[in-house]
Amino acid sequence: MNNQSKIAGFALPHINEDNKINRILSSALEGRIGKITDRRESNQLNLVYWDASFFELDKVKLFQSASEEEKVAILQQCCEGIIKEAYFIEKAGVGYMAKMVTLAETTEERMLYGCFCGDEVAHLSHICQFLPEFVLNNEFAEVGNLFLELLAEVAESSDKAVLLFILQVVLEGWGLTHYRSLAKSCQNPDLGAVIQGFLSDESRHHATGITLLHQTQINSRNRGVIVEILVKFLQMVQIGPQSVLAAISDVKGGLSRQQSIQVLTELDTQTHSGIRLELLRSLMQTEQSVGIIDELEMLGMFQPLPAERCVF
């Protein structure tokens, strides 16, 4: 299977705006969600959609002592990472919902996932307006995000129980909290309104996952797969805001191990990871998750790590 045919579709290219397919797509989207204003040119240089306090950079001494130029560069990298990740998540969502159309067991379920696929297309179209052109033209080169790699891996599964539990119950629930936070703190009113507009759709997708999971059996085999995937995901959460640390390191020309530990300590990584891990545990609390949470607990996956264990 080549990269372009995979469910997440991360390697699928964009076509020229003058292409006939693009014009038909624009017309179809306009009929569904109204005309979208093209903001890409105005967003070519200004990617600071969230301020320093959102990333808690105001607590980091290295950031506070940086030059204004360095501060802007760090913020731009942090914000660009968020918007790129949202782009890839929504792109994967289109492929996932299309796949679930084929796995539907009733006419109504197929119709529902058809609607959800349209939701993800609309979200993707909106997000594209807030990424500069050079990102869309070189998008696959930007994939190196462990979370996105895991997302793409899970989307390839043919096990419906795994797909529902991981992607719709856990990750859609996680995404709802994430999007609420992004919308509330966004410095760009247009982008904030766009993300806010995603919430009702994402809530419906999450609720559907919970409902369908109640009708789906989790056996010992797929329970083992679910635990294996969740271990990988929870490990990412345990080690805190690595993207913020990477942005500071990139702009400052590299950090020593001690400097990295100091940054994560100032970001209070252990407390914040603990809050996120508790949220994820609560999302996993379903009738079908018997044994899953216990096994993850035994592996210590809900324990946040101190800063010194988050630097490699």
C-alpha positions in Angstrom: 0.0 0.0 0.0 1.5 3.3 -1.0 1.4 6.4 1.2 -1.2 8.1 -0.9 -3.7 5.3 -0.6 -3.5 5.1 3.2 -6.6 6.0 5.3 -5.1 9.1 7.0 -4.1 10.4 3.5 -1.3 12.5 4.9 0.7 12.3 1.6 -2.3 13.2 -0.6 -1.3 16.4 -2.5 -3.4 19.5 -3.0 -4.2 20.5 -6.6 -3.9 23.9 -8.2 -6.8 26.2 -7.4 -7.6 26.6 -11.1 -8.2 22.8 -11.5 -11.8 22.0 -12.4 -12.1 19.5 -9.4 -11.2 22.3 -7.1 -13.8 24.6 -8.6 -16.5 21.9 -8.2 -15.3 21.2 -4.6 -15.6 25.0 -3.8 -19.1 25.0 -5.2 -20.1 22.0 -3.1 -18.6 23.4 0.0 -20.3 26.7 -0.5 -23.7 24.9 -0.7 -22.9 23.2 2.6 -21.1 25.8 4.7 -21.2 29.0 2.8 -18.4 30.9 1.0 -15.1 30.6 2.7 -12.9 33.7 2.7 -9.4 32.9 1.5 -7.1 34.1 4.3 -4.0 32.2 3.3 -2.1 35.2 1.9 -2.7 37.3 5.1 -1.6 34.4 7.2 1.7 33.8 5.3 3.7 35.6 8.0 1.6 35.9 11.1 1.1 32.6 12.7 0.9 33.8 16.3 -2.6 32.7 17.0 -2.0 32.0 20.7 0.0 34.1 23.1 2.9 33.2 25.5 0.6 32.6 28.4 -1.3 29.9 26.5 1.9 27.9 26.3 2.9 29.1 29.8 6.1 30.5 28.3 5.6 33.5 30.6 6.9 31.3 33.4 10.0 30.2 31.5 13.1 32.3 32.2 14.9 31.4 28.9 11.9 32.7 27.1 11.6 35.9 29.2 15.2 36.7 28.7 15.1 36.1 25.0 15.1 38.9 22.4 11.8 40.1 21.0 12.7 38.5 17.7 13.4 35.2 19.4 10.2 35.4 21.4 8.2 35.8 18.2 10.0 32.9 16.5 9.3 30.6 19.5 5.7 31.6 19.5 5.3 31.1 15.8 6.8 27.6 16.0 4.5 26.7 18.8 1.4 28.0 17.1 2.4 26.6 13.7 2.7 23.2 15.4 -0.8 23.4 16.7 -2.4 24.5 13.5 -0.5 21.9 11.4 -1.5 19.1 13.8 -5.2 20.2 13.6 -4.9 20.2 9.8 -3.5 16.6 9.8 -6.1 15.4 12.3 -9.0 16.7 10.2 -7.4 15.3 7.1 -7.2 11.9 8.8 -10.8 12.4 9.9 -12.0 12.5 6.4 -10.4 9.2 5.6 -11.5 7.6 8.9 -15.2 8.6 8.5 -15.2 7.3 4.9 -13.8 4.0 6.1 -16.5 3.8 8.8 -19.1 4.2 6.0 -17.9 0.9 4.6 -17.9 -0.8 8.1 -21.4 0.3 8.9 -23.8 -2.5 9.9 -27.1 -0.6 9.3 -28.3 1.9 6.7 -28.7 4.5 9.4 -25.1 4.0 10.6 -23.8 4.3 7.0 -25.9 7.5 6.6 -24.5 8.9 9.9 -20.9 8.3 8.9 -21.6 9.8 5.5 -22.7 13.0 7.3 -19.6 12.9 9.6 -17.4 12.6 6.6 -18.9 15.9 5.3 -18.2 17.5 8.7 -14.5 16.6 8.5 -14.3 17.9 4.9 -15.7 21.2 6.1 -13.3 21.3 9.1 -10.4 20.6 6.8 -11.4 23.3 4.4 -11.6 25.9 7.2 -8.3 24.9 8.7 -6.5 25.2 5.3 -7.3 28.9 5.3 -5.1 29.5 8.3 -2.0 27.7 7.0 0.4 29.5 4.7 0.7 28.2 1.1 4.2 26.8 1.6 2.9 24.4 4.3 0.2 23.0 2.0 2.7 22.6 -0.8 5.2 20.7 1.4 2.8 19.2 3.9 4.1 15.6 4.0 7.6 16.7 4.8 6.1 18.1 8.0 4.9 14.8 9.3 7.3 13.6 12.1 4.9 14.0 14.9 4.7 10.8 16.9 1.0 11.4 17.8 0.1 11.8 14.1 2.1 8.6 13.2 0.1 6.7 15.8 -3.1 8.2 14.5 -2.3 7.0 11.0 -1.4 3.6 12.3 -4.6 3.1 14.2 -6.7 4.3 11.2 -5.4 1.4 9.2 -7.0 -1.1 11.7 -9.8 -3.3 10.4 -11.1 -4.0 13.9 -14.1 -1.8 14.5 -13.9 -2.1 18.3 -10.3 -0.8 18.2 -11.3 2.1 15.9 -14.3 3.1 18.0 -12.6 2.9 21.4 -9.3 4.6 20.4 -10.4 7.1 17.8 -14.0 8.1 18.7 -14.2 7.5 22.4 -10.7 8.4 23.7 -9.2 10.7 21.0 -12.4 12.5 20.0 -13.1 13.1 23.7 -9.6 14.4 24.2 -9.9 16.5 21.1 -13.1 18.2 22.4 -11.2 19.5 25.4 -8.3 20.5 23.3 -10.4 22.4 20.8 -12.4 24.2 23.6 -9.1 25.4 25.0 -7.8 26.5 21.6 -11.0 28.4 20.8 -11.2 30.1 24.1 -7.6 31.4 24.0 -7.2 32.1 20.3 -5.9 35.6 19.5 -7.3 35.5 16.0 -11.1 36.0 16.1 -11.7 34.3 12.8 -9.8 31.2 13.7 -11.3 31.1 17.2 -14.8 31.2 15.7 -13.8 28.4 13.2 -12.6 26.1 16.0 -15.6 26.9 18.2 -17.7 25.9 15.3 -16.1 22.4 15.3 -17.2 21.6 18.8 -20.8 20.5 18.1 -19.7 18.2 15.3 -16.9 16.7 17.4 -19.3 16.2 20.3 -21.6 14.3 18.0 -18.8 12.1 16.7 -17.7 11.3 20.2 -21.2 10.5 21.4 -21.7 8.2 18.4 -18.5 6.3 19.3 -19.7 5.8 22.8 -23.2 4.6 21.6 -21.8 2.2 19.0 -19.1 0.8 21.4 -22.0 -0.3 23.7 -23.1 -2.5 20.9 -19.7 -3.8 20.1 -17.9 -6.6 21.9 -14.3 -6.1 23.1 -12.6 -9.5 23.4 -9.2 -10.5 24.8 -7.5 -10.1 21.4 -8.7 -6.5 20.6 -8.4 -5.6 24.3 -4.7 -6.4 24.0 -4.4 -4.2 20.8 -6.2 -1.3 22.6 -3.8 -1.5 25.6 -0.8 -1.6 23.3 -1.9 1.5 21.4 -2.9 3.4 24.6 0.5 2.7 26.2 2.1 4.5 23.2 -0.3 7.4 23.5 -0.1 7.8 27.2 3.7 7.8 27.1 3.5 10.9 24.9 1.3 12.6 27.4 3.5 11.6 30.3 6.6 13.4 29.0 4.9 16.8 28.8 5.0 19.7 26.3 7.9 18.5 24.1 6.9 20.7 21.2 7.3 23.8 23.4 10.7 22.6 24.6 11.7 21.9 21.0 10.6 25.4 19.8 12.8 27.0 22.5 15.7 24.7 21.7 15.4 25.4 17.9 15.3 29.2 18.3 18.0 29.3 21.0 20.4 27.0 19.0 20.1 24.0 21.3 19.7 23.5 25.0 21.8 21.5 27.5 20.1 18.7 29.4 20.0 20.8 32.5 18.4 23.7 30.6 15.8 21.4 29.2 15.0 20.1 32.6 14.7 23.6 33.9 12.3 24.6 31.1 10.0 21.6 31.8 10.2 22.3 35.5 9.1 25.9 35.0 6.3 24.7 32.7 5.2 22.5 35.6 5.1 19.6 33.3 4.3 17.0 36.0 1.2 18.8 37.2 -0.2 19.5 33.7 0.5 16.0 32.5 -1.2 14.6 35.5 -4.4 16.6 34.7 -4.3 15.3 31.1 -3.8 11.7 32.2 -6.7 11.9 34.6 -8.9 13.3 31.8 -7.9 10.4 29.6 -8.6 7.9 32.3 -12.1 9.3 32.7 -12.7 9.1 28.9 -11.8 5.4 29.0 -14.4 4.6 31.7 -17.0 2.6 29.7 -18.7 -0.7 30.3 -16.5 -2.2 27.6 -13.2 -1.0 29.1 -13.2 -3.6 32.0 -9.6 -4.7 32.4 -8.1 -2.0 30.1 -7.8 0.7 32.7 -6.6 -1.8 35.3 -3.8 -3.0 33.0 -2.8 0.5 32.2 -2.7 1.3 35.9 -0.5 -1.7 36.5 1.9 -0.4 33.9 2.0 3.0 35.5 0.6 4.8 32.5 -1.5 7.3 34.4 1.5 8.5 36.4 3.0 11.8 35.2 6.8 12.0 35.0 9.1 14.5 36.7 11.0 16.9 34.4 14.2 15.0 34.6 12.6 11.9 33.2 11.1 13.8 30.2 14.5 14.8 28.7 16.3 12.3 26.6 
